[in-house]
Amino acid sequence: MRAERLVVSGGATLRGAVQVSGAKNAALPAMAASLLSAEPCVLENVPDIVDVGLMARILETLGTRVERLGPTTLRLQTEEVTSTAAPNDLVVNQRASFLVTGALLGRCGRAACAPPGGDVIGQRPIDLHLSGFRSLGAEVERRGARISVQAPGGLRGSRILLDYPSVLGTQNLMLAAVLAEGTTTIINAASEPEIVCLAEMLRRMGAKIEGAGTQVIRIQGVERLSGTTQTIIPDRIEAGTFAIAAAITGGDVEICGAEPRHMEALICKLQEVGAQVEEREGAVRVRRTGPMRAVSVQAVPYPGLATDLQAPMAALLTQATGVSFVHERVFDNRLLYVGELRKLGAEVVSAGTTAVISGPTPLVGATVRALDIRSGAALVLAALVAQGTTEIYEVDHLARGYEEMDVKLRALGASVYREQAS
Ligand code: UD1
């Protein structure tokens, strides 16, 4: 496969309507959850992105039959788990793949998986997942490049305190606990909408879960789970990226299919910056006519501003008047994109986990590199307002999390084209 680059000619004002896809971070846990039942699970509104394909391949190696019933509908069935060891070469490419560990542990009492890969945005340990599995009675061992988790006598519900409300950590423990004996309480659980989506699917499968969306989740283990049909929630990060695209270009974009209740922190910040936001059932319209003001931004767990929108917000703030501060509070190394933004002329410096941005700065097209999914999105946003042409290399990252971003942006009037990198 040849690498691609994205060629963006800046200067267009984005106008029109864009349809949001299903959420990557809700689809991947739902796919892993299908492992918990021998019956079929049908997932609707699944985005057509590289990470979904990767998770499908991992599940197939474990015995899952994955069928595409339509452009956004997947049917997954694991009548029998044929392997409890996830393949290292696939797992190293995706953080969410570690969720198969919780699901396999729940269904089979054992799992083996390499420490997962994913975006390079900090240390990203998995200690909270592993200590949670231990609390449920599993033995955790590191064997070479693999982590082996076993509970030959079955899992027993327990009280688990997460020192930090880890999203995948919460989901992994939910997947393991739904078939454990007795009650599990996850304290300081993550409360992201993607957790609620997973809980809803598990409940439809027959699980007993209360409190998803709050900081305490209680799970009463059941003996077996059935199949179900689940609709994946809209991608609030993709929706947020288009909202920022509208604001940065001084445009007027209706983001259809978005769930405004999942985007409240971003909506507040966009209004503070000076954009107009209208919310309707299933849509958000973002416009900007006047200049933007500098603001302070903190990326924190939900319902605060999502860390996945931290880099896109920084791109936006290069066009705001005054000095903005962007504090990353979730990951320890998520400001690497600052160097790439500077290549476009942005006046931005980072110190520790804070970026300081002076604006407004006229940006000028340059050659840059997408370092991960969200920094790639930030560079696209900056390129939309840069004078001239920007070439973004390593855009394979973008395809992991955004469905046809270039096509959607072109429909709004932007000049964004994928080309084979020579
Ligand atoms: C998920 C999302 C990612 C998002 C992030 C935070 C998926 C597939 N990915 O990642 O897009 O940016 O939530 O909203 O849903 N931590 C530990 N020990 C652990 C687990 C995490 O110390 O065992 C730390 C991490 O290093 C990080 C913080 O907790 O500093 C938050 O990470 P976490 O919520 O786990 O992020 P992910 O679930 O990996």
Boltz pocket constraint, residues with backbone or C-beta under 6 A from the ligand:
constraints:
  - pocket:
      binder: B
      contacts: [[A, 24], [A, 25], [A, 28], [A, 95], [A, 96], [A, 122], [A, 123], [A, 124], [A, 125], [A, 126], [A, 127], [A, 128], [A, 129], [A, 130], [A, 164], [A, 165], [A, 166], [A, 167], [A, 168], [A, 169], [A, 190], [A, 301], [A, 307], [A, 308], [A, 330], [A, 331], [A, 332]]
      max_distance: 6.0
